[in-house]
Amino acid sequence: MINQVPSVTCGTHGEQPQTFVCVHIIESLKTGDPKGFWWSRGEDGVWDAVCTDCNNLSQAEFDALGADNIKVVCLGCYEDAAALNEVEID
């Protein structure tokens, strides 16, 4: 069963469900340069995504990047990043 996903208020998209992405995806939204978009949606309904470089790391290497590598963005920004990378999410 999917729980209610907490929301965040975005300056662009207003109140939206929160998602989690690596900082490289946030950077790509600022620059307009696609960096890959490897996404998933957990059983709890929370969306997350990482760039190609982060996806290619081992779990230990990814964990070594620390918590600062993952940030919260709204679902609208998440969808914008997916579109930038020509990825369809469902």
N, C-alpha and C positions, 0 to 999 in steps of 0.2 A: 504494500500500500504506500502510495506517495504522500508524504507529509506536506503541509503547507511550507513552501520555501520562503525564508525571510526576504523582505524587500529592501531595496536601497533607493534613494532619490538621486537621479541623474540630472545634470544640468541640461542635457540634450533630450533625453527620453522620458523624464519625469519618474514617477514611482514605478519600479519594475522589480521582478524577482532578481535576487543576487545570483551571480555566477562567479566562477574562479578561473583565472587565466594566468599564464606566466607573464612576466614583465616584458618579454620580447613581443608578445601579441599586443600589449598596450602600446609599445613603441611603434609597432607597425600601423596602428590606428592613427598615430600622430604623423608618421612619415608617408603613409600610403604605400609602403613597400611590403608586399606579402612575405611572410616568413614561415608559412605553413600553419595548418590548423587541425590538430589531432584532438578530436573531441569525444566526450562520453557523457552519459547521463546516469547518475547513480540510482539505485533503488529508492533513495530518499527524494528523488526528483531534482536534485542539484546538478546543474550543468558544469562541466569543467573542460578546459582545453589547454594544450601546450603547443609551442611552435615545433617545427621539424627538428631543430637542434636539440631541444629538451627531450623530445620523443626518442631521439637516437641515443640518449644517455642510458647507462645502466641505472637500476633503481638506486644503488649506492651513490653514484655520481650525481643523480638528480637530488637525492636527499642532502648531499653535501652542499648544494647551492643554498640551502636554508629556507626558512619561512618567508624571507623577503623576496624570494623568486616568484611567489604566488600572490596575486592581488584580487580584490573583489571588483567586478564591473557589473553593470546592469545587463539584463538579457538583451536589451536593444543594442548596446555596444558589442556584446557577444555575437549577435547576429550580423552586425556590421563587419566585424573581424572575419567571420565565416565567409561573408560575401566577398570581401577583399581578396580572400584566398580561393575564391570560386568553389567553396564547399557548401553543400546543402545539408542543413541539419533538420531532423524531424522531431 
